[in-house]
C-alpha cells in the first residue's frame, strides 16, 4: 500500500510504500472512519474536563515539589495542579452537569480567578496561555483489523481515565501487534498470525473500556439498553482488566477446553499466575550461570522456552 506523509511543520509531503499500516491516530481516527469500521459504546460522556495552562511566578510555592501533583479542595474551586516548571503549570477542573444543564463556559477571566484561588494567591500575576476542554469517550471498534490495517490505542478503544486503562490497553495492544508484525516481516511466521491480534485484544479492550466507567458514566450505562459488565456486585478488582485474563487464539497451543463464549474475555480462576497457556508468565526463581534470577528476567524480547517439572525447571532462550 502507498501512503502520503505530510510534515506539518514544513508542509512538505512524501510518499512511502509499506506492507502494513498501524492506525494510531486517536479517538476520532480518520483511518478508522475511512475504513468504515463501526464503534460500539456510549460515545462522549457527560463529564467535562477543562485544563488551564498558565504562566506565573510561582516558584516559591512549588520549588522542591516539581514531581508532585496537588489536589485542590476549596469551597470555591476543586481540581488538581500539575507543575511544568517555576514559571508554568496546569490547573484542571471537572464538571458533571445535571440532566438539562450544559457544561459551564470557561472564559479567560474566569480561568484567571480559578487559578489564583487554587494557588491561594489572589494578588499573583497569572497569564492564561491556553484553555483546553476535553470530554472522555467510551467506545470500542468492532474490528481491530481491516485487511492490512490495524487499529491501536484510542483508534481501537477509548475509555474514561478513571483506571488509567487507556494508556495501559494501548501499550499492551502495541506490544501484541508489534512482535507479530516483526515475526511476519522477518519470515518467521505466516501472515495468518496477524489475525490473532483482533481475536486476543478486542475482548480485553472491550472489557477494560466498560470497567473504566464510573460515577455519572455508570449511571448512564445502567439507563441504557446495553448489557454491562459493571455493577456494584460484579465490578472486578483491577488485577483482572490489567493482567488477570488469558488469550485464546490460533497462536496459543493449549490442551484446555475452548471457552464457553468465544470472543469474550476469559478470566483466570483466581488472581494469580499459574502458567496457563495464553496468560502472563508467572514469576519463579531459576539459575543462570550460577546466578539466581526470576523467570521474568528472561523475557528480554526474544523467544523463551521453559521446560521441566518440580523444583528444577530448564529453559532455552
C-alpha positions as CSV (number, residue, x, y, z in Angstrom):
1,X,0.0,0.0,0.0
2,X,1.0,3.6,-0.5
3,X,0.7,6.5,2.0
4,X,1.3,10.2,1.6
5,X,3.0,11.7,4.6
6,X,3.0,15.4,5.2
7,X,5.3,17.2,7.6
8,X,3.0,19.7,9.4
9,X,6.0,21.9,10.3
10,X,7.3,22.4,6.8
11,X,4.3,21.4,4.7
12,X,6.4,19.1,2.6
13,X,4.9,15.7,1.5
14,X,6.4,12.4,0.6
15,X,5.1,9.0,-0.5
16,X,6.1,5.8,1.1
17,X,5.1,2.2,0.4
18,X,4.6,-0.4,3.1
19,X,3.1,-3.8,3.6
20,X,1.0,-2.8,6.6
21,X,-0.5,0.3,8.2
22,X,-0.9,0.7,12.0
23,X,-3.5,3.4,12.8
24,X,-2.6,5.2,16.0
25,X,-4.5,8.4,15.1
26,X,-6.6,8.7,18.2
27,X,-10.2,8.6,19.3
28,X,-11.5,10.3,16.2
29,X,-9.4,8.2,13.9
30,X,-9.7,9.3,10.3
31,X,-8.2,5.9,9.2
32,X,-10.9,4.0,11.1
33,X,-13.6,6.3,9.6
34,X,-12.1,5.8,6.1
35,X,-12.3,2.1,6.6
36,X,-15.9,2.4,7.8
37,X,-15.2,0.4,10.9
38,X,-18.1,0.9,13.3
39,X,-17.8,1.5,17.0
40,X,-19.9,0.4,20.0
41,X,-20.3,2.2,23.3
42,X,-21.7,5.3,24.9
43,X,-19.6,7.7,22.9
44,X,-18.9,11.1,24.6
45,X,-19.7,11.0,28.3
46,X,-21.3,13.8,30.3
47,X,-18.0,14.6,32.1
48,X,-16.2,17.8,31.1
49,X,-12.5,18.3,31.9
50,X,-11.1,21.8,31.4
51,X,-7.3,22.2,31.5
52,X,-5.9,25.7,32.1
53,X,-2.3,26.2,31.1
54,X,-0.9,29.2,32.8
55,X,2.3,31.2,33.4
56,X,3.1,32.7,36.8
57,X,6.0,33.4,39.0
58,X,5.1,30.6,41.5
59,X,8.5,29.2,42.2
60,X,8.2,29.9,45.9
61,X,5.1,27.7,46.1
62,X,6.3,24.7,44.1
63,X,10.1,24.6,44.5
64,X,11.1,21.2,45.7
65,X,7.8,19.6,44.6
66,X,8.5,19.5,40.9
67,X,7.5,15.9,40.6
68,X,4.3,16.3,42.6
69,X,0.6,16.8,41.7
70,X,-1.6,18.8,44.0
71,X,-5.3,18.1,44.7
72,X,-7.1,21.3,45.4
73,X,-10.2,21.2,47.5
74,X,-11.5,24.7,48.4
75,X,-15.1,26.0,48.8
76,X,-14.7,28.0,45.6
77,X,-12.9,25.5,43.4
78,X,-11.9,21.8,43.1
79,X,-9.3,20.5,40.8
80,X,-5.6,19.5,40.5
81,X,-2.4,21.3,39.8
82,X,0.5,20.0,37.7
83,X,3.9,21.6,37.6
84,X,5.8,22.2,34.4
85,X,8.5,24.5,35.9
86,X,8.8,27.5,38.2
87,X,7.0,29.7,35.6
88,X,4.4,27.4,34.1
89,X,1.8,25.0,35.3
90,X,-1.6,23.4,34.6
91,X,-4.8,23.5,36.6
92,X,-7.6,21.2,35.7
93,X,-11.3,21.0,36.8
94,X,-14.1,18.6,36.1
95,X,-17.8,19.3,35.7
96,X,-20.7,16.9,35.5
97,X,-23.8,18.8,34.5
98,X,-27.1,17.6,35.8
99,X,-29.8,16.5,33.3
100,X,-30.9,19.5,31.3
101,X,-27.9,21.6,32.2
102,X,-25.0,22.5,30.0
103,X,-21.3,22.5,30.8
104,X,-20.1,25.8,32.2
105,X,-18.2,28.2,30.0
106,X,-14.6,28.9,30.9
107,X,-13.6,32.3,29.8
108,X,-10.0,33.7,30.2
109,X,-11.3,35.9,33.0
110,X,-12.9,33.1,34.9
111,X,-9.8,30.9,34.5
112,X,-7.7,33.7,35.9
113,X,-9.8,33.7,39.0
114,X,-9.8,29.9,39.4
115,X,-6.0,29.6,39.1
116,X,-5.4,32.3,41.6
117,X,-8.0,30.8,44.0
118,X,-6.4,27.4,43.6
119,X,-3.0,28.8,44.4
120,X,-4.3,30.8,47.3
121,X,-2.6,33.9,45.9
122,X,-5.2,36.4,44.7
123,X,-2.5,39.1,44.1
124,X,-0.3,36.8,42.0
125,X,0.1,37.9,38.3
126,X,-1.2,35.0,36.2
127,X,-1.3,34.7,32.4
128,X,-3.6,32.1,30.9
129,X,-1.7,30.5,28.0
130,X,-4.3,28.1,26.7
131,X,-7.7,26.6,27.8
132,X,-8.3,23.1,26.6
133,X,-11.7,21.4,27.1
134,X,-11.9,17.6,26.9
135,X,-14.7,15.0,27.1
136,X,-13.9,11.4,27.7
137,X,-15.5,8.8,25.4
138,X,-16.4,5.2,25.8
139,X,-16.3,3.3,22.5
140,X,-14.7,0.2,21.0
141,X,-14.2,-0.5,17.4
142,X,-16.0,-3.6,16.1
143,X,-12.8,-4.7,14.3
144,X,-9.2,-4.0,15.2
145,X,-8.0,-5.2,11.8
146,X,-9.2,-4.4,8.3
147,X,-7.1,-6.2,5.8
148,X,-3.5,-4.9,6.2
149,X,-4.6,-2.1,8.5
150,X,-4.6,-2.4,12.3
151,X,-6.2,-0.1,14.9
152,X,-4.2,0.5,18.1
153,X,-4.7,2.7,21.1
154,X,-7.6,5.2,21.1
155,X,-8.3,4.4,17.5
156,X,-9.3,1.0,18.7
157,X,-10.8,1.7,22.1
158,X,-11.4,4.7,24.3
159,X,-12.4,4.9,27.9
160,X,-12.6,7.3,30.8
161,X,-9.3,8.0,32.6
162,X,-10.7,6.6,35.9
163,X,-8.4,3.4,36.0
164,X,-5.7,4.5,33.6
165,X,-6.9,1.9,31.2
166,X,-6.4,3.9,28.0
167,X,-2.6,4.0,28.1
168,X,-2.3,0.5,29.6
169,X,-4.5,-1.1,26.9
170,X,-2.8,0.8,24.2
171,X,0.7,-0.3,25.3
172,X,-0.4,-4.0,25.6
173,X,-2.1,-3.8,22.2
174,X,1.0,-2.3,20.6
175,X,3.2,-5.0,22.1
176,X,0.8,-7.7,21.0
177,X,0.8,-6.4,17.4
178,X,4.5,-5.4,17.3
179,X,6.1,-8.8,17.9
180,X,3.6,-10.4,15.5
181,X,4.4,-7.9,12.7
182,X,8.1,-8.4,13.3
183,X,7.8,-12.2,13.1
184,X,5.8,-11.9,9.8
185,X,8.1,-9.4,8.2
186,X,11.2,-11.4,9.1
187,X,9.6,-14.5,7.6
188,X,9.4,-16.3,10.9
189,X,5.6,-16.7,10.8
190,X,2.7,-16.8,8.4
191,X,0.6,-13.6,7.9
192,X,-2.2,-15.6,9.5
193,X,-0.5,-14.8,12.8
194,X,-1.7,-11.3,12.4
195,X,-5.3,-12.4,12.5
196,X,-4.9,-13.2,16.2
197,X,-4.4,-9.6,17.1
198,X,-8.1,-8.8,17.0
199,X,-9.0,-12.1,18.5
200,X,-6.8,-11.6,21.5
201,X,-7.0,-7.9,22.1
202,X,-10.6,-7.0,21.2
203,X,-12.2,-8.8,24.3
204,X,-9.7,-7.1,26.6
205,X,-10.2,-3.7,25.2
206,X,-13.9,-4.0,25.3
207,X,-13.9,-5.2,28.9
208,X,-11.4,-2.6,30.2
209,X,-13.4,0.2,28.4
210,X,-16.6,-0.8,30.3
211,X,-14.8,-1.4,33.6
212,X,-13.4,2.2,33.4
213,X,-16.8,3.6,33.6
214,X,-17.6,5.1,37.0
215,X,-19.8,7.8,38.6
216,X,-22.1,9.6,36.1
217,X,-20.9,7.4,33.2
218,X,-22.0,4.3,35.1
219,X,-25.4,5.8,35.7
220,X,-25.8,6.5,32.0
221,X,-24.9,2.9,31.2
222,X,-27.4,1.5,33.5
223,X,-30.2,3.6,32.0
224,X,-29.3,2.4,28.5
225,X,-30.3,-0.8,26.8
226,X,-26.8,-2.3,26.5
227,X,-25.8,-5.0,28.9
228,X,-22.9,-4.1,31.1
229,X,-20.1,-5.9,33.0
230,X,-20.1,-3.1,35.5
231,X,-22.3,-3.0,38.6
232,X,-21.6,-3.0,42.4
233,X,-21.9,-6.7,42.5
234,X,-19.7,-7.7,39.5
235,X,-17.1,-4.9,39.2
236,X,-13.8,-6.9,39.4
237,X,-10.6,-5.9,41.1
238,X,-8.1,-4.0,38.9
239,X,-5.9,-7.1,38.6
240,X,-8.4,-8.7,36.1
241,X,-8.5,-6.0,33.4
242,X,-4.8,-5.4,33.8
243,X,-3.5,-9.0,33.6
244,X,-6.0,-11.5,35.1
245,X,-7.1,-13.0,31.8
246,X,-5.8,-15.4,29.2
247,X,-5.7,-15.2,25.4
248,X,-7.5,-17.8,23.2
249,X,-6.4,-17.8,19.6
250,X,-4.8,-19.9,16.9
251,X,-1.4,-18.6,18.3
252,X,-2.0,-20.3,21.6
253,X,-1.4,-24.0,22.0
254,X,-3.4,-25.4,24.9
255,X,-4.9,-28.7,26.0
256,X,-7.7,-26.9,27.9
257,X,-11.2,-26.9,26.6
258,X,-12.3,-24.0,24.4
259,X,-14.0,-21.1,26.3
260,X,-17.8,-21.3,26.6
261,X,-18.2,-17.9,25.0
262,X,-15.7,-17.3,22.1
263,X,-14.9,-13.7,21.6
264,X,-15.4,-12.8,25.2
265,X,-12.6,-12.2,27.8
266,X,-11.7,-15.3,29.7
267,X,-10.5,-14.6,33.3
268,X,-8.1,-16.6,35.4
269,X,-9.9,-18.7,38.1
270,X,-8.1,-16.8,40.9
271,X,-5.9,-13.7,41.0
272,X,-2.5,-15.3,40.5
273,X,-0.4,-16.5,37.6
274,X,-0.2,-20.3,37.2
275,X,1.4,-20.6,33.8
276,X,-1.8,-21.4,31.8
277,X,-1.2,-21.0,28.0
278,X,-2.2,-17.6,26.9
279,X,-1.7,-16.0,30.3
280,X,1.1,-13.8,31.8
281,X,4.3,-15.7,32.6
282,X,4.5,-16.4,36.4
283,X,7.5,-15.5,38.5
284,X,9.7,-18.2,39.9
285,X,13.4,-18.5,40.6
286,X,15.8,-20.1,38.2
287,X,19.5,-20.3,38.0
288,X,21.5,-18.8,35.1
289,X,25.3,-19.3,35.1
290,X,25.3,-19.7,38.8
291,X,23.2,-16.6,39.3
292,X,19.7,-16.7,40.8
293,X,17.2,-14.7,38.6
294,X,13.5,-14.5,38.0
295,X,11.8,-16.1,35.0
296,X,10.6,-12.5,34.2
297,X,14.2,-11.5,33.7
298,X,14.4,-14.0,30.8
299,X,11.8,-12.1,28.8
300,X,14.1,-9.6,27.1
301,X,12.3,-9.5,23.7
302,X,13.3,-12.9,22.3
303,X,11.5,-16.3,22.4
304,X,12.0,-18.3,25.6
305,X,11.2,-22.0,26.1
306,X,10.6,-23.2,29.6
307,X,10.5,-26.9,30.3
308,X,10.8,-29.2,33.2
309,X,8.7,-30.1,36.3
310,X,9.1,-29.8,40.0
311,X,11.7,-27.6,41.5
312,X,14.2,-27.8,38.6
313,X,12.8,-26.1,35.5
314,X,15.0,-25.8,32.5
315,X,14.8,-23.0,29.9
316,X,16.1,-22.1,26.5
317,X,16.2,-18.6,25.2
